[in-house]
Amino acid sequence: MKRIIIPLILFLLLVSEGVALELLPVSLVKSDLAIVPHWVFVYLLFLAIFYDRENTYFSVLYGLIFGLLIDIVYTGVLGVYMFSYALVIYIIHGLTKMLHANFFVSVLLGMIGLVLCEVSINAIYTVVGISDMTWKDYLIYRMVPTVIANILFLTALYPIMMTRLNSWRNEQLSTKNTF
C-alpha cells in the first residue's frame, strides 16, 4: 500500500493541474499573464529533497513517467516535459547533497528548479517552432507569474509534505524495501 501512495498523489496533482486555472479569478486568467501550474514538478522537488537518499533516484524516475503523462495529456509534443522534469529534478537531486533540507533551501531549490524547467521547456518549444515569444515577453508574462504561483503552492504544501516524506523515507529504509 505504501508504494502506491506517492504515484497516487502525483496522479491527483496531474489531474488537478488541468482545473487549476478555473480556480483563479477571471480578471487574472483573462489578462496577458500566463500562469502554468507545475504542481507535479513541485511534488517531485519535495521527493528529491525529502524522500530520495544519495543513491536513490525515485524522483527522477517519477519525473520521467509523469512528465510523459503531462506530454500525453496536455501538450501536443511528446518528450518535452518528460525530458525537462527528469533533467531538472536530477540537477536538484545533486544540489540537495550539498545543502541541508529546510524551508529556505526548499524555496531556493524550488525557484531554481522552476526557472530551469520553464527555460528548458520554452527553449525546446522555440527550437521546435511552437513558441515564438521573445525572451523578454516570456520572462515578464509567463516565467515570473508561473514561478511566483508555484512557489506559493510550494510554501503551502511544505509543512504537510516535509514530515510525511521524511517518515516514508525512514520507513522504506527500516524495512529494506527496494523499488
Secondary structure, 3 states (H helix, E strand, C coil): CHHHHHHHHHHHHHHHHHHHHHHCCHHHHCCCCCCCCCHHHHHHHHHHHHHCCCCCCHHHHHHHHHHHHHHHHHCCCCCHHHHHHHHHHHHHHHHHCCCCCCHHHHHHHHHHHHHHHHHHHHHHHHHHCCCCCCHHHHHHHHHHHHHHHHHHHHHHHHHHHHHHHHHHHHHHHHHCCCC
